[in-house]
Amino acid sequence: MAAQSKALRRDARDNVAKLRAAALEVFTAKGLGAPLEETAKAAGVSVGTLYNRFGPREALIDSVIP
């Protein structure tokens, strides 16, 4: 995840959790090349939130796949 200078607010932490869960679901169903917009939509957040919290696709993948 992108470096954070301070602790995240509760809603931001919730968004991160929703994004991870949605990413795992979307990547499992459609592969690692699935559109990130689809992951954001499944999580109920904007694609900007996804990029703000995780940065590039690889960081999101690394956060959900060991």
Backbone as XML, in Angstrom:
<?xml version="1.0"?>
<chain id="A" units="angstrom">
  <residue number="1" name="MET">
    <atom name="N" x="0.846" y="-1.163" z="0.000"/>
    <atom name="CA" x="0.000" y="0.000" z="0.000"/>
    <atom name="C" x="0.892" y="1.227" z="0.000"/>
  </residue>
  <residue number="2" name="ALA">
    <atom name="N" x="0.404" y="2.297" z="-0.589"/>
    <atom name="CA" x="1.161" y="3.544" z="-0.621"/>
    <atom name="C" x="1.487" y="3.980" z="0.797"/>
  </residue>
  <residue number="3" name="ALA">
    <atom name="N" x="2.660" y="4.559" z="0.985"/>
    <atom name="CA" x="3.088" y="4.994" z="2.310"/>
    <atom name="C" x="2.145" y="6.057" z="2.844"/>
  </residue>
  <residue number="4" name="GLN">
    <atom name="N" x="1.792" y="5.930" z="4.097"/>
    <atom name="CA" x="0.910" y="6.882" z="4.752"/>
    <atom name="C" x="1.682" y="7.590" z="5.847"/>
  </residue>
  <residue number="5" name="SER">
    <atom name="N" x="1.574" y="8.928" z="5.911"/>
    <atom name="CA" x="2.324" y="9.689" z="6.904"/>
    <atom name="C" x="1.645" y="9.660" z="8.258"/>
  </residue>
  <residue number="6" name="LYS">
    <atom name="N" x="0.356" y="9.347" z="8.301"/>
    <atom name="CA" x="-0.360" y="9.244" z="9.571"/>
    <atom name="C" x="-1.395" y="8.139" z="9.472"/>
  </residue>
  <residue number="7" name="ALA">
    <atom name="N" x="-1.976" y="7.804" z="10.605"/>
    <atom name="CA" x="-2.981" y="6.743" z="10.622"/>
    <atom name="C" x="-4.187" y="7.155" z="9.787"/>
  </residue>
  <residue number="8" name="LEU">
    <atom name="N" x="-4.775" y="6.180" z="9.125"/>
    <atom name="CA" x="-5.941" y="6.450" z="8.290"/>
    <atom name="C" x="-7.185" y="6.634" z="9.141"/>
  </residue>
  <residue number="9" name="ARG">
    <atom name="N" x="-8.087" y="7.474" z="8.644"/>
    <atom name="CA" x="-9.389" y="7.618" z="9.296"/>
    <atom name="C" x="-10.150" y="6.299" z="9.138"/>
  </residue>
  <residue number="10" name="ARG">
    <atom name="N" x="-11.164" y="6.148" z="9.947"/>
    <atom name="CA" x="-11.942" y="4.913" z="9.919"/>
    <atom name="C" x="-12.550" y="4.655" z="8.546"/>
  </residue>
  <residue number="11" name="ASP">
    <atom name="N" x="-13.120" y="5.677" z="7.915"/>
    <atom name="CA" x="-13.723" y="5.471" z="6.605"/>
    <atom name="C" x="-12.683" y="5.080" z="5.564"/>
  </residue>
  <residue number="12" name="ALA">
    <atom name="N" x="-11.484" y="5.626" z="5.677"/>
    <atom name="CA" x="-10.410" y="5.259" z="4.754"/>
    <atom name="C" x="-9.972" y="3.820" z="4.984"/>
  </residue>
  <residue number="13" name="ARG">
    <atom name="N" x="-9.877" y="3.402" z="6.238"/>
    <atom name="CA" x="-9.540" y="2.008" z="6.538"/>
    <atom name="C" x="-10.617" y="1.071" z="5.989"/>
  </residue>
  <residue number="14" name="ASP">
    <atom name="N" x="-11.881" y="1.484" z="6.127"/>
    <atom name="CA" x="-12.983" y="0.680" z="5.599"/>
    <atom name="C" x="-12.886" y="0.560" z="4.079"/>
  </residue>
  <residue number="15" name="ASN">
    <atom name="N" x="-12.543" y="1.662" z="3.413"/>
    <atom name="CA" x="-12.387" y="1.631" z="1.958"/>
    <atom name="C" x="-11.272" y="0.689" z="1.535"/>
  </residue>
  <residue number="16" name="VAL">
    <atom name="N" x="-10.160" y="0.696" z="2.263"/>
    <atom name="CA" x="-9.047" y="-0.202" z="1.956"/>
    <atom name="C" x="-9.506" y="-1.655" z="2.085"/>
  </residue>
  <residue number="17" name="ALA">
    <atom name="N" x="-10.236" y="-1.952" z="3.141"/>
    <atom name="CA" x="-10.730" y="-3.317" z="3.340"/>
    <atom name="C" x="-11.696" y="-3.716" z="2.225"/>
  </residue>
  <residue number="18" name="LYS">
    <atom name="N" x="-12.597" y="-2.809" z="1.846"/>
    <atom name="CA" x="-13.539" y="-3.104" z="0.764"/>
    <atom name="C" x="-12.812" y="-3.299" z="-0.563"/>
  </residue>
  <residue number="19" name="LEU">
    <atom name="N" x="-11.792" y="-2.497" z="-0.808"/>
    <atom name="CA" x="-11.023" y="-2.631" z="-2.047"/>
    <atom name="C" x="-10.273" y="-3.956" z="-2.098"/>
  </residue>
  <residue number="20" name="ARG">
    <atom name="N" x="-9.688" y="-4.363" z="-0.996"/>
    <atom name="CA" x="-8.979" y="-5.649" z="-0.975"/>
    <atom name="C" x="-9.930" y="-6.810" z="-1.237"/>
  </residue>
  <residue number="21" name="ALA">
    <atom name="N" x="-11.082" y="-6.780" z="-0.585"/>
    <atom name="CA" x="-12.058" y="-7.856" z="-0.775"/>
    <atom name="C" x="-12.558" y="-7.882" z="-2.219"/>
  </residue>
  <residue number="22" name="ALA">
    <atom name="N" x="-12.863" y="-6.721" z="-2.765"/>
    <atom name="CA" x="-13.344" y="-6.643" z="-4.142"/>
    <atom name="C" x="-12.260" y="-7.078" z="-5.118"/>
  </residue>
  <residue number="23" name="ALA">
    <atom name="N" x="-11.021" y="-6.676" z="-4.876"/>
    <atom name="CA" x="-9.921" y="-7.048" z="-5.764"/>
    <atom name="C" x="-9.742" y="-8.557" z="-5.791"/>
  </residue>
  <residue number="24" name="LEU">
    <atom name="N" x="-9.781" y="-9.174" z="-4.638"/>
    <atom name="CA" x="-9.635" y="-10.622" z="-4.584"/>
    <atom name="C" x="-10.744" y="-11.306" z="-5.376"/>
  </residue>
  <residue number="25" name="GLU">
    <atom name="N" x="-11.956" y="-10.812" z="-5.221"/>
    <atom name="CA" x="-13.096" y="-11.382" z="-5.936"/>
    <atom name="C" x="-12.962" y="-11.182" z="-7.453"/>
  </residue>
  <residue number="26" name="VAL">
    <atom name="N" x="-12.635" y="-9.960" z="-7.867"/>
    <atom name="CA" x="-12.532" y="-9.654" z="-9.298"/>
    <atom name="C" x="-11.348" y="-10.383" z="-9.919"/>
  </residue>
  <residue number="27" name="PHE">
    <atom name="N" x="-10.199" y="-10.372" z="-9.256"/>
    <atom name="CA" x="-9.021" y="-11.048" z="-9.804"/>
    <atom name="C" x="-9.250" y="-12.554" z="-9.909"/>
  </residue>
  <residue number="28" name="THR">
    <atom name="N" x="-9.947" y="-13.121" z="-8.943"/>
    <atom name="CA" x="-10.241" y="-14.553" z="-8.988"/>
    <atom name="C" x="-11.164" y="-14.880" z="-10.160"/>
  </residue>
  <residue number="29" name="ALA">
    <atom name="N" x="-12.146" y="-14.024" z="-10.383"/>
    <atom name="CA" x="-13.120" y="-14.277" z="-11.441"/>
    <atom name="C" x="-12.594" y="-13.958" z="-12.841"/>
  </residue>
  <residue number="30" name="LYS">
    <atom name="N" x="-11.808" y="-12.878" z="-12.955"/>
    <atom name="CA" x="-11.449" y="-12.386" z="-14.289"/>
    <atom name="C" x="-9.958" y="-12.299" z="-14.564"/>
  </residue>
  <residue number="31" name="GLY">
    <atom name="N" x="-9.144" y="-12.657" z="-13.598"/>
    <atom name="CA" x="-7.701" y="-12.612" z="-13.795"/>
    <atom name="C" x="-7.091" y="-11.303" z="-13.331"/>
  </residue>
  <residue number="32" name="LEU">
    <atom name="N" x="-5.767" y="-11.317" z="-13.244"/>
    <atom name="CA" x="-5.045" y="-10.153" z="-12.715"/>
    <atom name="C" x="-5.083" y="-8.948" z="-13.644"/>
  </residue>
  <residue number="33" name="GLY">
    <atom name="N" x="-5.485" y="-9.145" z="-14.890"/>
    <atom name="CA" x="-5.584" y="-8.041" z="-15.834"/>
    <atom name="C" x="-6.952" y="-7.385" z="-15.861"/>
  </residue>
  <residue number="34" name="ALA">
    <atom name="N" x="-7.840" y="-7.786" z="-14.972"/>
    <atom name="CA" x="-9.188" y="-7.208" z="-14.939"/>
    <atom name="C" x="-9.099" y="-5.704" z="-14.725"/>
  </residue>
  <residue number="35" name="PRO">
    <atom name="N" x="-10.009" y="-4.947" z="-15.315"/>
    <atom name="CA" x="-9.970" y="-3.492" z="-15.166"/>
    <atom name="C" x="-10.094" y="-3.068" z="-13.701"/>
  </residue>
  <residue number="36" name="LEU">
    <atom name="N" x="-9.236" y="-2.158" z="-13.287"/>
    <atom name="CA" x="-9.283" y="-1.674" z="-11.909"/>
    <atom name="C" x="-10.564" y="-0.890" z="-11.645"/>
  </residue>
  <residue number="37" name="GLU">
    <atom name="N" x="-11.144" y="-0.339" z="-12.684"/>
    <atom name="CA" x="-12.422" y="0.360" z="-12.530"/>
    <atom name="C" x="-13.494" y="-0.608" z="-12.030"/>
  </residue>
  <residue number="38" name="GLU">
    <atom name="N" x="-13.413" y="-1.855" z="-12.483"/>
    <atom name="CA" x="-14.369" y="-2.873" z="-12.046"/>
    <atom name="C" x="-14.184" y="-3.188" z="-10.556"/>
  </residue>
  <residue number="39" name="THR">
    <atom name="N" x="-12.950" y="-3.237" z="-10.129"/>
    <atom name="CA" x="-12.666" y="-3.476" z="-8.709"/>
    <atom name="C" x="-13.197" y="-2.320" z="-7.870"/>
  </residue>
  <residue number="40" name="ALA">
    <atom name="N" x="-12.947" y="-1.106" z="-8.298"/>
    <atom name="CA" x="-13.434" y="0.066" z="-7.555"/>
    <atom name="C" x="-14.957" y="0.051" z="-7.478"/>
  </residue>
  <residue number="41" name="LYS">
    <atom name="N" x="-15.609" y="-0.249" z="-8.592"/>
    <atom name="CA" x="-17.071" y="-0.290" z="-8.609"/>
    <atom name="C" x="-17.592" y="-1.366" z="-7.661"/>
  </residue>
  <residue number="42" name="ALA">
    <atom name="N" x="-16.968" y="-2.534" z="-7.673"/>
    <atom name="CA" x="-17.390" y="-3.619" z="-6.782"/>
    <atom name="C" x="-17.210" y="-3.243" z="-5.310"/>
  </residue>
  <residue number="43" name="ALA">
    <atom name="N" x="-16.222" y="-2.406" z="-5.033"/>
    <atom name="CA" x="-15.974" y="-1.969" z="-3.656"/>
    <atom name="C" x="-16.851" y="-0.785" z="-3.263"/>
  </residue>
  <residue number="44" name="GLY">
    <atom name="N" x="-17.488" y="-0.160" z="-4.240"/>
    <atom name="CA" x="-18.345" y="0.986" z="-3.957"/>
    <atom name="C" x="-17.564" y="2.277" z="-3.741"/>
  </residue>
  <residue number="45" name="VAL">
    <atom name="N" x="-16.397" y="2.366" z="-4.357"/>
    <atom name="CA" x="-15.575" y="3.573" z="-4.242"/>
    <atom name="C" x="-15.157" y="4.026" z="-5.638"/>
  </residue>
  <residue number="46" name="SER">
    <atom name="N" x="-14.583" y="5.213" z="-5.716"/>
    <atom name="CA" x="-14.112" y="5.709" z="-7.006"/>
    <atom name="C" x="-12.771" y="5.070" z="-7.357"/>
  </residue>
  <residue number="47" name="VAL">
    <atom name="N" x="-12.457" y="5.068" z="-8.648"/>
    <atom name="CA" x="-11.168" y="4.545" z="-9.078"/>
    <atom name="C" x="-10.046" y="5.427" z="-8.519"/>
  </residue>
  <residue number="48" name="GLY">
    <atom name="N" x="-10.330" y="6.705" z="-8.307"/>
    <atom name="CA" x="-9.346" y="7.601" z="-7.695"/>
    <atom name="C" x="-8.980" y="7.153" z="-6.293"/>
  </residue>
  <residue number="49" name="THR">
    <atom name="N" x="-9.962" y="6.685" z="-5.543"/>
    <atom name="CA" x="-9.702" y="6.171" z="-4.202"/>
    <atom name="C" x="-8.804" y="4.946" z="-4.276"/>
  </residue>
  <residue number="50" name="LEU">
    <atom name="N" x="-9.069" y="4.077" z="-5.238"/>
    <atom name="CA" x="-8.235" y="2.888" z="-5.408"/>
    <atom name="C" x="-6.784" y="3.293" z="-5.652"/>
  </residue>
  <residue number="51" name="TYR">
    <atom name="N" x="-6.558" y="4.191" z="-6.613"/>
    <atom name="CA" x="-5.191" y="4.613" z="-6.921"/>
    <atom name="C" x="-4.560" y="5.378" z="-5.768"/>
  </residue>
  <residue number="52" name="ASN">
    <atom name="N" x="-5.349" y="6.163" z="-5.050"/>
    <atom name="CA" x="-4.820" y="6.917" z="-3.918"/>
    <atom name="C" x="-4.347" y="5.984" z="-2.812"/>
  </residue>
  <residue number="53" name="ARG">
    <atom name="N" x="-5.063" y="4.917" z="-2.581"/>
    <atom name="CA" x="-4.725" y="3.996" z="-1.489"/>
    <atom name="C" x="-3.681" y="2.959" z="-1.871"/>
  </residue>
  <residue number="54" name="PHE">
    <atom name="N" x="-3.638" y="2.550" z="-3.142"/>
    <atom name="CA" x="-2.749" y="1.458" z="-3.531"/>
    <atom name="C" x="-1.704" y="1.823" z="-4.572"/>
  </residue>
  <residue number="55" name="GLY">
    <atom name="N" x="-1.925" y="2.864" z="-5.326"/>
    <atom name="CA" x="-0.984" y="3.189" z="-6.391"/>
    <atom name="C" x="-1.174" y="2.254" z="-7.570"/>
  </residue>
  <residue number="56" name="PRO">
    <atom name="N" x="-0.096" y="1.704" z="-8.105"/>
    <atom name="CA" x="-0.207" y="0.879" z="-9.312"/>
    <atom name="C" x="-0.869" y="-0.476" z="-9.046"/>
  </residue>
  <residue number="57" name="ARG">
    <atom name="N" x="-1.310" y="-1.106" z="-10.110"/>
    <atom name="CA" x="-1.967" y="-2.417" z="-10.056"/>
    <atom name="C" x="-1.157" y="-3.430" z="-9.241"/>
  </residue>
  <residue number="58" name="GLU">
    <atom name="N" x="0.154" y="-3.425" z="-9.434"/>
    <atom name="CA" x="1.003" y="-4.400" z="-8.753"/>
    <atom name="C" x="0.892" y="-4.294" z="-7.238"/>
  </residue>
  <residue number="59" name="ALA">
    <atom name="N" x="0.760" y="-3.080" z="-6.721"/>
    <atom name="CA" x="0.628" y="-2.899" z="-5.271"/>
    <atom name="C" x="-0.680" y="-3.481" z="-4.765"/>
  </residue>
  <residue number="60" name="LEU">
    <atom name="N" x="-1.747" y="-3.311" z="-5.534"/>
    <atom name="CA" x="-3.035" y="-3.899" z="-5.158"/>
    <atom name="C" x="-2.953" y="-5.419" z="-5.187"/>
  </residue>
  <residue number="61" name="ILE">
    <atom name="N" x="-2.363" y="-5.941" z="-6.236"/>
    <atom name="CA" x="-2.194" y="-7.401" z="-6.344"/>
    <atom name="C" x="-1.383" y="-7.922" z="-5.164"/>
  </residue>
  <residue number="62" name="ASP">
    <atom name="N" x="-0.288" y="-7.260" z="-4.850"/>
    <atom name="CA" x="0.563" y="-7.683" z="-3.729"/>
    <atom name="C" x="-0.187" y="-7.646" z="-2.403"/>
  </residue>
  <residue number="63" name="SER">
    <atom name="N" x="-1.157" y="-6.754" z="-2.279"/>
    <atom name="CA" x="-1.874" y="-6.644" z="-1.008"/>
    <atom name="C" x="-2.926" y="-7.726" z="-0.815"/>
  </residue>
  <residue number="64" name="VAL">
    <atom name="N" x="-3.317" y="-8.410" z="-1.907"/>
    <atom name="CA" x="-4.359" y="-9.428" z="-1.777"/>
    <atom name="C" x="-3.904" y="-10.840" z="-2.095"/>
  </residue>
  <residue number="65" name="ILE">
    <atom name="N" x="-2.779" y="-10.980" z="-2.785"/>
    <atom name="CA" x="-2.307" y="-12.308" z="-3.157"/>
    <atom name="C" x="-0.928" y="-12.549" z="-2.518"/>
  </residue>
  <residue number="66" name="PRO">
    <atom name="N" x="-0.855" y="-13.522" z="-1.627"/>
    <atom name="CA" x="0.423" y="-13.766" z="-0.938"/>
    <atom name="C" x="1.509" y="-14.247" z="-1.890"/>
  </residue>
</chain>
